[in-house]
C-alpha cells in the first residue's frame, strides 16, 4: 500500500475527472443552468445518501458510496465553476474550457489540502469514513446558511472555501475506500 498522499490524491482525482468528462459526452454542460444553491442541495442529497447507507449497512440503488463521493467531488467543482461564471441558460461550453476550469479548482483544493495536511499532520488518515461524511454534511449545512444569508458572513470563510474543503474530505474518503479494497 502506498501511503503517499500526493499520488493517492492525484489517482482519485483522475478517476473523478474521467467520470466527469465521460458524463459530459452524454449530457454536455446541462449543469450550467443550475444555480449554486441547487448544486449545494444536490451534493447534500449525495452526502445524506452516503450517511444513510453507512447507518443502515445496505443500499438498494446500484451506486455505492464510492460513486457518491465521486459525485460530491464533481458537483463541488461544478459549484465552484458556477460561483465564478454564474448560471447561464446558454448551456454549451467547450470541453477545453470546462477541463481548464475543472483543473483550476482541483489544483486549488490540492494546494489547500497540502497546507492543511502540514498543519494537521494528516489527521484524516486516523478518521473514519463516516466522520468524513458527517463533516461534509456539516460543511454543506454551513454553505446553505451562508447562501440563505445571501453570501454574507461575519467571521467565517465563504462558500468557495467550504466547497474546496468538501472536495478534500470526499477525496480523503475515496482514498480510504481504495485502501480497503
C-alpha positions in Angstrom: 0.0 0.0 0.0 1.3 3.4 -1.0 0.8 6.0 1.7 1.8 8.9 -0.4 -0.9 11.5 -0.2 0.1 13.3 -3.4 0.0 10.1 -5.5 -3.3 8.9 -3.9 -4.9 12.4 -4.3 -3.9 12.5 -8.0 -5.1 9.0 -8.7 -8.5 9.6 -7.1 -9.0 12.9 -8.8 -8.0 11.4 -12.2 -10.9 8.9 -11.7 -13.3 11.7 -10.8 -12.3 13.8 -13.7 -12.5 10.8 -16.2 -16.1 10.2 -15.0 -16.9 14.0 -15.2 -15.6 14.2 -18.8 -17.3 11.0 -19.8 -20.7 12.2 -18.4 -20.1 15.5 -20.3 -20.1 13.4 -23.5 -23.5 12.1 -22.5 -25.1 15.3 -21.0 -23.0 18.2 -22.3 -22.9 21.0 -19.8 -26.5 21.0 -18.8 -25.4 21.8 -15.3 -24.7 25.3 -16.4 -28.4 26.1 -15.8 -28.1 25.2 -12.1 -27.9 27.9 -9.5 -25.3 27.3 -6.9 -28.0 26.7 -4.3 -29.3 23.8 -6.4 -25.9 22.3 -6.6 -25.5 22.6 -2.9 -28.7 20.7 -2.5 -27.6 18.0 -5.0 -24.4 17.5 -3.0 -26.4 17.4 0.2 -28.6 14.6 -1.3 -25.5 12.6 -2.2 -23.8 13.1 1.2 -27.1 12.3 3.0 -27.4 9.1 1.0 -23.9 8.0 1.9 -24.7 8.6 5.6 -28.0 6.6 5.2 -26.1 3.7 3.7 -23.5 3.9 6.4 -26.1 3.8 9.1 -28.3 1.1 7.5 -25.4 -1.0 6.2 -27.1 -1.7 2.9 -28.1 0.1 -0.3 -30.9 -0.7 -2.7 -29.8 1.6 -5.6 -26.8 0.3 -7.6 -24.5 3.2 -6.9 -22.3 2.6 -3.8 -20.6 5.1 -1.5 -17.6 5.4 -3.8 -19.8 6.6 -6.7 -21.5 9.1 -4.4 -18.2 10.5 -3.1 -17.1 10.9 -6.8 -20.3 12.8 -7.4 -19.6 15.0 -4.4 -16.1 15.9 -5.8 -17.5 16.6 -9.3 -20.5 18.6 -8.2 -18.3 20.6 -5.8 -16.1 21.5 -8.8 -19.3 22.5 -10.7 -20.4 24.7 -7.8 -17.0 26.5 -7.9 -17.3 27.0 -11.7 -20.8 28.3 -11.2 -19.7 30.6 -8.5 -17.1 32.1 -10.9 -19.3 32.2 -14.1 -22.8 32.3 -12.7 -25.6 30.1 -14.0 -26.5 30.5 -17.7 -29.2 29.3 -19.9 -26.6 29.2 -22.7 -25.7 25.6 -21.7 -23.0 24.6 -24.0 -19.3 25.1 -23.0 -16.5 23.6 -24.9 -14.5 20.7 -23.4 -11.1 22.6 -23.2 -12.7 25.4 -21.2 -14.5 23.1 -18.9 -11.4 21.0 -18.4 -9.3 24.0 -17.6 -11.8 25.2 -15.0 -12.0 21.7 -13.5 -8.2 21.6 -13.2 -8.1 25.1 -11.7 -10.4 24.2 -8.8 -8.8 20.8 -8.3 -5.4 22.4 -8.1 -6.8 24.9 -5.6 -8.2 22.1 -3.5 -5.0 20.1 -3.7 -2.9 23.2 -2.6 -5.3 23.8 0.3 -5.1 20.1 1.2 -1.3 20.2 1.4 -1.3 23.3 3.5 -3.8 21.8 6.0 -2.1 18.4 6.0 1.1 20.1 7.1 -0.6 21.8 10.0 -2.9 18.9 11.0 -0.3 16.2 10.3 -2.6 14.2 8.1 -5.1 13.6 10.9 -7.7 12.5 8.3 -5.8 9.2 8.0 -7.0 8.3 11.5 -10.6 9.3 10.8 -13.5 7.0 9.9 -15.2 7.4 6.6 -18.4 8.0 8.5 -16.7 11.0 10.2 -15.6 12.4 6.8 -19.3 12.0 5.7 -20.5 13.9 8.7 -18.0 16.7 8.2 -19.1 17.0 4.5 -22.7 17.3 5.7 -21.8 19.9 8.3 -19.9 21.9 5.6 -23.0 21.7 3.4 -25.2 23.0 6.1 -22.8 25.9 6.6 -22.9 26.6 2.9 -26.7 26.5 3.0 -26.7 29.0 5.9 -24.3 31.3 4.0 -26.5 31.1 0.9 -29.6 31.9 3.0 -27.7 34.9 4.2 -27.1 36.0 0.6 -23.4 35.1 0.9 -22.8 37.4 3.9 -20.5 36.1 6.7 -19.3 37.9 9.7 -16.2 36.0 10.5 -16.3 32.7 8.6 -14.9 31.6 5.3 -17.1 31.9 2.3 -18.9 29.3 0.2 -15.9 28.7 -2.0 -13.6 27.7 0.9 -16.3 25.3 2.1 -16.5 23.7 -1.4 -12.8 23.3 -1.5 -12.9 21.5 1.9 -15.7 19.3 0.7 -13.6 18.2 -2.3 -10.8 17.3 0.0 -12.9 15.4 2.5 -14.5 13.5 -0.3 -11.1 12.7 -1.8 -9.9 11.5 1.6 -12.9 9.2 1.8 -12.2 7.9 -1.7 -8.6 7.2 -0.7 -9.7 5.4 2.4 -12.2 3.3 0.4 -9.4 2.4 -2.1 -7.2 1.3 0.8 -9.9 -1.0 2.0 -10.3 -2.6 -1.5 
